[in-house]
Every structure is written in structure tokens, then in C-alpha cells.
């Protein structure tokens, strides 16, 4: 499952006309881990915004 999702993210990254990425879904299924892993592996710089936490 993780490899399938990572492959989908890599396909998104390689599109020349890609839009901003929004990731949503059920709680505690690995979304944060997946996106942070993808960001560190395929990009030099990343920005992570969590709309759930009040600061």
C-alpha cells in the first residue's frame, strides 16, 4: 500500500502541470508519515501545514 501511494505521489511530482497537493483522509492511517517521507526523499525543501492544530 505504501509503495502504491508513494508511486502516485511521484507521478504527481513528475507532471508538468501539477497543482498544489492536498492530502486528506481518515485519522491515523499514515498521511503525515507518507507526505513527510515523500518530501524528504524527492524535494530539497518542503513546507508542511497542519490545519488541525491551533497555535
ChimeraX commands (.cxc) that place a marker at each C-alpha (Angstrom):
marker #1 position 0.00,0.00,0.00 radius 0.5
marker #1 position 2.74,2.47,0.94 radius 0.5
marker #1 position 4.58,1.83,-2.33 radius 0.5
marker #1 position 1.40,2.36,-4.32 radius 0.5
marker #1 position 0.71,5.67,-2.60 radius 0.5
marker #1 position 4.33,6.78,-2.96 radius 0.5
marker #1 position 4.20,5.92,-6.67 radius 0.5
marker #1 position 1.08,8.09,-7.01 radius 0.5
marker #1 position 2.87,10.98,-5.34 radius 0.5
marker #1 position 5.90,10.56,-7.60 radius 0.5
marker #1 position 3.58,10.61,-10.64 radius 0.5
marker #1 position 2.06,13.86,-9.32 radius 0.5
marker #1 position 5.57,15.31,-8.84 radius 0.5
marker #1 position 6.58,14.46,-12.41 radius 0.5
marker #1 position 3.57,16.15,-14.03 radius 0.5
marker #1 position 4.50,19.42,-15.70 radius 0.5
marker #1 position 1.11,21.00,-14.92 radius 0.5
marker #1 position 0.72,19.80,-11.32 radius 0.5
marker #1 position -1.47,21.67,-8.87 radius 0.5
marker #1 position -0.76,22.11,-5.13 radius 0.5
marker #1 position -1.03,18.87,-3.21 radius 0.5
marker #1 position -3.71,18.50,-0.54 radius 0.5
marker #1 position -3.77,15.24,1.36 radius 0.5
marker #1 position -6.81,14.28,3.42 radius 0.5
marker #1 position -8.41,11.13,4.79 radius 0.5
marker #1 position -9.23,9.18,7.93 radius 0.5
marker #1 position -7.30,9.71,11.14 radius 0.5
marker #1 position -4.17,7.72,11.97 radius 0.5
marker #1 position -3.68,5.98,8.63 radius 0.5
marker #1 position -0.20,7.34,7.86 radius 0.5
marker #1 position -0.89,10.55,5.92 radius 0.5
marker #1 position 1.65,12.62,7.85 radius 0.5
marker #1 position 4.32,9.94,7.64 radius 0.5
marker #1 position 3.71,9.46,3.91 radius 0.5
marker #1 position 3.90,13.13,2.99 radius 0.5
marker #1 position 6.95,13.83,5.16 radius 0.5
marker #1 position 8.74,10.78,3.76 radius 0.5
marker #1 position 7.87,11.84,0.21 radius 0.5
marker #1 position 9.01,15.41,0.84 radius 0.5
marker #1 position 12.39,14.48,2.28 radius 0.5
marker #1 position 13.03,11.86,-0.39 radius 0.5
marker #1 position 12.04,13.80,-3.51 radius 0.5
marker #1 position 12.40,17.51,-2.68 radius 0.5
marker #1 position 15.18,19.69,-1.33 radius 0.5
marker #1 position 12.76,21.99,0.55 radius 0.5
marker #1 position 9.27,21.27,1.85 radius 0.5
marker #1 position 6.50,23.12,3.67 radius 0.5
marker #1 position 4.18,21.19,5.98 radius 0.5
marker #1 position 0.98,22.91,7.15 radius 0.5
marker #1 position -1.33,21.20,9.64 radius 0.5
marker #1 position -4.79,22.79,9.72 radius 0.5
marker #1 position -5.85,20.72,12.74 radius 0.5
marker #1 position -3.55,22.25,15.37 radius 0.5
marker #1 position -4.36,25.64,16.93 radius 0.5
marker #1 position -1.30,27.71,17.84 radius 0.5
marker link #1:1,2 radius 0.2
marker link #1:2,3 radius 0.2
marker link #1:3,4 radius 0.2
marker link #1:4,5 radius 0.2
marker link #1:5,6 radius 0.2
marker link #1:6,7 radius 0.2
marker link #1:7,8 radius 0.2
marker link #1:8,9 radius 0.2
marker link #1:9,10 radius 0.2
marker link #1:10,11 radius 0.2
marker link #1:11,12 radius 0.2
marker link #1:12,13 radius 0.2
marker link #1:13,14 radius 0.2
marker link #1:14,15 radius 0.2
marker link #1:15,16 radius 0.2
marker link #1:16,17 radius 0.2
marker link #1:17,18 radius 0.2
marker link #1:18,19 radius 0.2
marker link #1:19,20 radius 0.2
marker link #1:20,21 radius 0.2
marker link #1:21,22 radius 0.2
marker link #1:22,23 radius 0.2
marker link #1:23,24 radius 0.2
marker link #1:24,25 radius 0.2
marker link #1:25,26 radius 0.2
marker link #1:26,27 radius 0.2
marker link #1:27,28 radius 0.2
marker link #1:28,29 radius 0.2
marker link #1:29,30 radius 0.2
marker link #1:30,31 radius 0.2
marker link #1:31,32 radius 0.2
marker link #1:32,33 radius 0.2
marker link #1:33,34 radius 0.2
marker link #1:34,35 radius 0.2
marker link #1:35,36 radius 0.2
marker link #1:36,37 radius 0.2
marker link #1:37,38 radius 0.2
marker link #1:38,39 radius 0.2
marker link #1:39,40 radius 0.2
marker link #1:40,41 radius 0.2
marker link #1:41,42 radius 0.2
marker link #1:42,43 radius 0.2
marker link #1:43,44 radius 0.2
marker link #1:44,45 radius 0.2
marker link #1:45,46 radius 0.2
marker link #1:46,47 radius 0.2
marker link #1:47,48 radius 0.2
marker link #1:48,49 radius 0.2
marker link #1:49,50 radius 0.2
marker link #1:50,51 radius 0.2
marker link #1:51,52 radius 0.2
marker link #1:52,53 radius 0.2
marker link #1:53,54 radius 0.2
marker link #1:54,55 radius 0.2
view
